[in-house]
Amino acid sequence: MKRIHIAIGVADVLKSVDDYSRRLECKPEVVIPNEYALWRTPSINFSIRRDEKNTGKLRHLGWEDDSAPKFTQEIDVNGIAWENFSRDQQADEIKTFWPDSKR
């Protein structure tokens, strides 16, 4: 299965979790307090990360793809980073940035 991945920068993770949980009609699967949150729906993999320099801006796009052999990233013609990864590879990345997380 493939899900579009959208990652944006936010100033306030807690307020953003409340807002996007309402918009996506589900709670996030992963929350790193004051740092990061990740939602998965049948069609979207959506993450937020505290980034006060880029609040409200796109961080990158991509695909959560169960068949991805490894994590990759490429830049498109507009300068947007596109990542391709599996669920497990994303979990490993979360653990790398936040080793104490439960994910």
Secondary structure as UniProt FT lines:
FT   STRAND          2..10
FT   HELIX           13..24
FT   STRAND          30..32
FT   TURN            33..35
FT   STRAND          36..40
FT   STRAND          44..50
FT   HELIX           52..54
FT   STRAND          58..65
FT   TURN            66..67
FT   STRAND          72..75
FT   TURN            77..78
FT   STRAND          81..85
FT   HELIX           87..97
FT   TURN            99..100
//
